[in-house]
């Protein structure tokens, strides 16, 4: 699976990660809202947990891909 991540081009991964990190821009990005709810202990609805994962996973993939490239 990590080999698939290595083959994933940056040209696709970075815009998707950036877009999902800030979408929707107003009134507050979902990622910021969900992280705030998580810190408050109010992230309990399954749809909110899914939404957090949806907006955070591309950023984790960017971090993992950077780490794998740095390790080589």
N, CA, C and O of each residue as an XYZ file, in Angstrom:
288
protein
N       0.815     -1.194      0.000
C       0.000      0.000      0.000
C       0.860      1.260      0.000
O       0.521      2.252     -0.646
N       1.966      1.216      0.721
C       2.833      2.394      0.761
C       3.514      2.627     -0.585
O       3.869      3.760     -0.910
N       3.698      1.562     -1.370
C       4.255      1.738     -2.706
C       3.286      2.536     -3.584
O       3.712      3.328     -4.425
N       2.003      2.324     -3.387
C       0.999      3.101     -4.127
C       1.089      4.576     -3.749
O       0.942      5.447     -4.606
N       1.328      4.856     -2.481
C       1.493      6.243     -2.045
C       2.737      6.859     -2.683
O       2.726      8.027     -3.071
N       3.802      6.074     -2.790
C       5.022      6.575     -3.414
C       4.795      6.923     -4.883
O       5.399      7.862     -5.402
N       3.935      6.175     -5.544
C       3.663      6.431     -6.964
C       2.648      7.547     -7.183
O       2.527      8.062     -8.295
N       1.921      7.924     -6.144
C       0.921      8.987     -6.260
C       1.632     10.318     -6.510
O       2.466     10.731     -5.704
N       1.313     10.992     -7.616
C       2.032     12.226     -7.934
C       1.651     13.382     -6.999
O       0.498     13.529     -6.595
N       2.654     14.187     -6.676
C       2.433     15.368     -5.844
C       1.421     16.310     -6.476
O       0.666     16.981     -5.773
N       1.406     16.359     -7.809
C       0.528     17.298     -8.526
C      -0.940     17.042     -8.196
O      -1.762     17.951     -8.307
N      -1.283     15.811     -7.790
C      -2.654     15.493     -7.396
C      -2.840     15.576     -5.887
O      -3.864     16.060     -5.405
N      -1.869     15.113     -5.163
C      -2.012     15.010     -3.711
C      -2.058     16.380     -3.030
O      -2.898     16.603     -2.158
N      -1.190     17.278     -3.406
C      -1.140     18.583     -2.739
C      -2.400     19.419     -2.932
O      -2.916     19.953     -1.950
N      -2.923     19.557     -4.160
C      -4.161     20.347     -4.293
C      -5.360     19.733     -3.562
O      -6.170     20.453     -2.978
N      -5.466     18.415     -3.597
C      -6.581     17.769     -2.891
C      -6.451     17.995     -1.384
O      -7.435     18.311     -0.714
N      -5.255     17.835     -0.860
C      -5.043     18.033      0.576
C      -5.314     19.482      0.966
O      -5.948     19.744      1.989
N      -4.840     20.412      0.165
C      -5.065     21.827      0.472
C      -6.544     22.178      0.396
O      -7.068     22.876      1.265
N      -7.211     21.696     -0.637
C      -8.628     22.008     -0.801
C      -9.457     21.452      0.360
O     -10.286     22.163      0.928
N      -9.234     20.195      0.709
C     -10.024     19.601      1.780
C      -9.662     20.165      3.150
O     -10.481     20.111      4.068
N      -8.470     20.696      3.305
C      -8.079     21.297      4.581
C      -8.826     22.606      4.824
O      -9.093     22.950      5.975
N      -9.167     23.338      3.773
C      -9.807     24.641      3.964
C     -11.272     24.673      3.558
O     -11.955     25.657      3.842
N     -11.777     23.639      2.907
C     -13.161     23.667      2.428
C     -14.129     23.371      3.567
O     -13.782     22.558      4.423
N     -15.259     23.941      3.638
C     -15.620     25.214      3.026
C     -14.954     26.357      3.780
O     -14.745     26.276      4.990
N     -14.638     27.374      3.087
C     -13.865     28.480      3.669
C     -14.693     29.271      4.674
O     -14.173     29.680      5.712
N     -15.965     29.491      4.384
C     -16.795     30.266      5.305
C     -17.887     29.388      5.872
O     -18.346     28.519      5.131
N     -18.335     29.509      7.049
C     -17.862     30.461      8.049
C     -16.568     30.010      8.723
O     -15.844     30.829      9.289
N     -16.276     28.705      8.662
C     -15.064     28.161      9.275
C     -14.733     26.856      8.555
O     -15.636     26.063      8.286
N     -13.469     26.617      8.239
C     -13.124     25.344      7.583
C     -13.560     24.149      8.436
O     -13.446     24.170      9.661
N     -14.060     23.115      7.768
C     -14.540     21.933      8.475
C     -13.458     21.312      9.340
O     -13.731     20.864     10.453
N     -12.245     21.282      8.842
C     -11.162     20.661      9.602
C     -10.946     21.402     10.921
O     -10.775     20.771     11.965
N     -10.951     22.711     10.881
C     -10.784     23.514     12.097
C     -11.956     23.273     13.046
O     -11.768     23.094     14.249
N     -13.158     23.269     12.493
C     -14.355     23.044     13.305
C     -14.318     21.675     13.972
O     -14.591     21.560     15.167
N     -13.984     20.644     13.216
C     -13.979     19.286     13.762
C     -12.860     19.101     14.785
O     -13.048     18.403     15.782
N     -11.709     19.710     14.554
C     -10.625     19.621     15.536
C     -10.996     20.351     16.824
O     -10.637     19.908     17.915
N     -11.712     21.466     16.702
C     -12.189     22.191     17.880
C     -13.183     21.324     18.659
O     -13.110     21.233     19.884
N     -14.116     20.685     17.932
C     -15.072     19.796     18.582
C     -14.361     18.626     19.252
O     -14.738     18.222     20.352
N     -13.337     18.078     18.603
C     -12.568     16.977     19.174
C     -11.883     17.414     20.468
O     -11.888     16.674     21.452
N     -11.297     18.606     20.472
C     -10.619     19.118     21.666
C     -11.604     19.357     22.810
O     -11.255     19.202     23.980
N     -12.834     19.733     22.466
C     -13.860     19.977     23.477
C     -14.538     18.688     23.936
O     -15.307     18.699     24.898
N     -14.260     17.587     23.257
C     -14.905     16.326     23.591
C     -16.321     16.223     23.052
O     -17.100     15.382     23.502
N     -16.659     17.070     22.094
C     -18.017     17.109     21.556
C     -18.134     16.421     20.199
O     -19.183     16.500     19.560
N     -17.091     15.757     19.756
C     -17.119     15.072     18.461
C     -17.642     13.657     18.688
O     -16.866     12.718     18.865
N     -18.969     13.516     18.681
C     -19.566     12.231     19.030
C     -20.428     11.656     17.909
O     -20.614     10.441     17.846
N     -20.946     12.477     17.045
C     -21.803     11.965     15.973
C     -20.944     11.279     14.911
O     -19.889     11.800     14.549
N     -21.370     10.132     14.411
C     -20.589      9.421     13.396
C     -20.320     10.260     12.143
O     -19.244     10.149     11.556
N     -21.258     11.082     11.732
C     -21.051     11.907     10.540
C     -19.938     12.928     10.777
O     -19.190     13.257      9.856
N     -19.829     13.426     12.000
C     -18.751     14.369     12.317
C     -17.393     13.682     12.328
O     -16.400     14.262     11.888
N     -17.341     12.457     12.824
C     -16.093     11.697     12.831
C     -15.671     11.379     11.392
O     -14.495     11.489     11.043
N     -16.635     10.987     10.571
C     -16.350     10.740      9.154
C     -15.863     12.020      8.481
O     -14.919     11.980      7.692
N     -16.488     13.142      8.778
C     -16.111     14.418      8.181
C     -14.689     14.808      8.586
O     -13.928     15.318      7.763
N     -14.334     14.574      9.830
C     -12.964     14.835     10.282
C     -11.981     13.989      9.489
O     -10.959     14.491      9.021
N     -12.291     12.705      9.339
C     -11.404     11.818      8.579
C     -11.308     12.254      7.123
O     -10.220     12.270      6.548
N     -12.435     12.606      6.530
C     -12.454     13.033      5.132
C     -11.544     14.236      4.901
O     -10.831     14.296      3.899
N     -11.569     15.178      5.814
C     -10.780     16.394      5.633
C      -9.337     16.248      6.105
O      -8.477     17.026      5.690
N      -9.052     15.267      6.965
C      -7.707     15.133      7.525
C      -6.836     14.107      6.807
O      -5.614     14.251      6.788
N      -7.432     13.084      6.223
C      -6.649     12.001      5.617
C      -5.701     12.499      4.514
O      -4.552     12.059      4.480
N      -6.122     13.384      3.624
C      -5.157     13.849      2.618
C      -3.932     14.541      3.226
O      -2.828     14.421      2.695
N      -4.118     15.256      4.323
C      -2.971     15.887      4.983
C      -2.047     14.831      5.594
O      -0.826     14.987      5.572
N      -2.623     13.765      6.134
C      -1.818     12.671      6.671
C      -1.046     11.984      5.549
O       0.102     11.579      5.735
N      -1.676     11.854      4.390
C      -0.984     11.238      3.252
C       0.192     12.099      2.796
O       1.252     11.574      2.457
N       0.009     13.408      2.787
C       1.116     14.316      2.443
C       2.249     14.137      3.449
O       3.412     14.028      3.063
N       1.914     14.108      4.730
C       2.943     13.945      5.767
C       3.651     12.602      5.629
O       4.873     12.532      5.752
N       2.903     11.547      5.377
C       3.496     10.216      5.226
C       4.388     10.147      3.993
O       5.471      9.565      4.039
N       3.939     10.735      2.902
C       4.744     10.736      1.676
C       6.035     11.540      1.876
O       7.100     11.121      1.422
N       5.945     12.688      2.550
C       7.149     13.475      2.858
C       8.107     12.680      3.733
O       9.313     12.671      3.487
N       7.579     12.019      4.746
C       8.412     11.235      5.646
C       9.110     10.107      4.898
O      10.296      9.856      5.111
N       8.376      9.431      4.023
C       8.979      8.321      3.260
C      10.058      8.831      2.308
O      11.085      8.176      2.126
N       9.834      9.987      1.705
C      10.862     10.527      0.808
C      12.076     11.013      1.594
O      13.209     10.864      1.136
N      11.854     11.582      2.754
C      12.955     12.076      3.575
C      13.803     10.925      4.090
O      15.020     11.055      4.223
N      13.153      9.782      4.385
C      13.880      8.611      4.902
C      14.805      7.969      3.885
O      15.776      7.314      4.264
N      14.529      8.142      2.623
C      15.358      7.481      1.600
C      16.709      8.099      1.463
O      17.512      7.650      0.645
